[in-house]
Amino acid sequence: MSIRRIVSLLLLAAYLPACTAYHQTDASVAQLTAPPKPVDRIRITKLDGTRVQVWGPRVALDSVIGMNQAPGKETGRVAIALADIQSLEVKEVDALMTGVGVVGTLVGISLVMAGLYELSCDPDEWC
């Protein structure tokens, strides 16, 4: 396998984690953070309409605690009362967008390869 192909596959693989989206869930915070497979991050919509992303969420008494790493804001510990939570969202793979991304990438690579093949042909000969 050529080095170009390996680099191309690595670049494609690097984009796959970006094919995720938040999806609303009816599960409780306690269910989402319980072993054996706790989620690594949730997005909480509070009763006042603000959204907070919480990394490493866990339930402690009457609150959800974790780390807030919102863009443009300081990273820090966050605690939100369970009574202040309007809805919960979990980040999951978006199968449709992943499929569109993979197919689009393959089509784009095919078009580039076809164009390069045409450019490498001698105009006086049949390719």
N, C-alpha and C positions, 0 to 999 in steps of 0.2 A: 504494500500500500504506500503510495507516495506521501511525502510530507505535506503537500498541498491538500490532499484529501483528508489527512488527519486533522490539519488545522481547520478545515471547513467543517468537519464533524464536531470538533470541539466548540467552535463558534455557534453552531446550531444548537448544541446541547446547552450552551450558556444562556440562550434565549428562552428555553423551555420553562424555567421557573417563573418567568414573567407572565406566563399564561395562567394566572390565577386571579380569582376575584372573590370578594366577600359575598357570602350567601347567608340570608337570615335563617335562624334556627329556632325551634321551639324548645330545645333542650335547656335545662337550667345550667347556671354557671357551675354548680357542684357536679353535675353530670359531665360537663365538658372538661373539667379539670381533674377528674378522678382517674386513678390508674385503671387499667394497664396502659391506656393510650391517651394521655392528656394532650390537649391542644397547646401549641406553643404561643399562639396569639389570638386575641379576639378583638372585635370592635364593638364598643358599647355605645348605644344611643341613650342619652340621659333624658329625663322627663322634660328638661328645658330645651331639648333639640340638639344639644352639642354632642359631637362624636369624639370618642377617645379610643385610641388603639392601646391595648394593654398586652405587653409581652410577658410571658411567664405568669399568667394569671393563676390565682388560687383564692379560695374562699377562707376568710378568717373572721369568725363570729358573724357579724351582720354586714360585712363588706367584701368587695373584690379588691385584692391588692396585686400589684405587679409593677412593671416598669413602663413608663410612658416615653416613647421615642418618636414623637411626632416631628415631621420636618420643620426646621426653623425654630424649634423650641429646645430648651435644655432637657437632657435626659434626666429623669428622676423617678423616684418612687411615687406611685399614685394609689389612692384608695378611694373607692366609690361605694357608697352605701347601696345595698341590694334594693332598698325601697326606692332609690333614685333611678333605677334602670328601666327604660321603656322597652328596648329590644337588644338582642345579641346577634352578632354576625360572626361567622367563622370563615377564614380564608381557605378556599378549596380550589382544586384544579378546575379550570373552565374548559371542558372537553371541546366545545365548539371552537373557541378561540385558539386552542392548541392545534386542532385539526386544520383550521384556516391558516395558521402560521406555518405549519409544516408543509402543507400543500403549496402555499405561496412561495416559500423558500425553494422548494424543489422545482417549481415552474420557473422561478427567477434564475436559478442555477442552470436549468436546461436552456433557457433563452440565451444566457451569456455564453454557454458552451457552443451553441449553434452559431451564434454570431462570430465567435472566435474561429470556428472551423471555416466559415465562409470567408473571413478575412485572410486566412492562411492559404486559400486556394489560388492557384495560378489562373489569371483570367483567360489565358489562351487554351487551357485544358479543362476537361470535364472533371468535376470533383466527385 
